[in-house]
């Protein structure tokens, strides 16, 4: 987490960087909670807590005091597994002290209308719930939709899929092509590839694309991030997406692979969903929803033809992104997908 997001004096910032101290862990004693030199020095003298972003989020959800967690990372940095181990051990100790038999995870409750199954939320689901609530109740959103003729994308995929599979061992998907087209479109529309500063006074326009891909799991959702996707070819992006998705499913992602996204794609097309409005993955200002490709009758040159049509939806933070800018982005993306050779050159 960037220190610039917190109110602090220049000397306090210098000392925090010099000693590798995360300013988010400090409580400022200056005016309006501003962090001062003395706050950093006191923190330094009484011990530095180094913690990964993912470990910190889990600790916040589970209300864990990080000063009690032993870090196993470099220089004692607290990692995700350290927090999870602490939580497991804490639960074991609590059960031993109470000398109670652990309750089953799923319980049945009898009501007048019938039975109700109570399933405790997993740690991942609670984290997702917290983040989605913060996003939904913080950002006023605007949703736009557009239909895309996927004829040329399907043809391109058919032409190069076997070659890429021989070279990489991976099967090229429509999502891979959509992802590259999205990256190209974002570079033309920086006000969609942006975020709002923490104090709400500045728009941060990114000149790079760190593309997050929503990966649904049984107990929640992860959004692994491909860094600097704007520098990648279709082949490179495909490999990166496949590798990260595999690690997400196997729960082997490093905290760094879940951080610093600038834009997110959520694809429900494989479930036959024809339209949806995804919730923004903050601090992004926009998220793209990809729906199923369905054969539909359309009018071409005055005649009816059957074409594979896909609907794209974009949800934007209306504090930052105007509806017109969202519409322009969707039209650029539509043009790329209906002329996909242009994204390869």
SULZI-V497227 format. One line per field, one symbol per residue. ss: DSSP state (h for helix, s for strand, l for the rest). psi: psi as a letter, one per 30 degrees, with the letter a starting at -180 (. if undefined). burial: + if it has 16 or more other ideal C-beta (glycine too) atoms within 10 Angstrom, else -. Layout:
ss=???
psi=???
burial=???
//
This chain:
ss=llhhhllslhhhhhhhhhllllhhhlllllhhhlslhhhhhhhhhlllllslhhhhhhhhhhlllhhhlllllhhhlslhhhhhhhhhhhhhhhhhhhlllllllssssssllsssssslllhhhhhhhhhhhhhhhhllssssssssslhhhhhhhhhhhhhhhhhhlllllhhhhhhhhhhhhhhhlllllsssllllllssslllllsssssssllsssssssllhhhllhhhhhhhhhhhhhhhhlllllhhhhllllssssslhhhllllllllllllllsssssssssssssssllssssssssssssssslllllhhhhhhhhhhhhhhhhlhhhhll
psi=kkfffkklleeeeeeeeeghkjfffkjkgakhgkkleeeeeeeefgkkjkkleeeeeeeeeghkjfffkkkgakhgkkleeeeeeeeeeeeeeeeeefhlkkkleklkkklffakkkjjkkleeeeeeeeeeeeeefekklkkklkkkjgeeeeeeeeefeeeeeeeffkkkleeeeeeeeeeeeeffifffillklefgfkkjkkgljjjkjkjklegaklilkjkhffgkleeeeeeeeeeeeeeeeghgklefgglglfkkkkjgefggkfkljlkkikglflkkkkalkkklkljjhglklkljkkkkkkkljffekleeeeeeeeeeeeeeffifffff.
burial=--+--++++--++-++----+++-++-+------+++-++--+----++++++++++++-+--+-+--+-+-+---++++-++--++-----------------------------------++++++--+---+---+-++++-++++++++--++------+-----+-++++++++++++++++-+-++++++---------+--+++++++----++++++++-++-+-++-++++++-++-++----+-+-+++-+++++++++------+-++++++++++++++++--------------++++++++++--++---++-+++-+++-++--+--+--
//
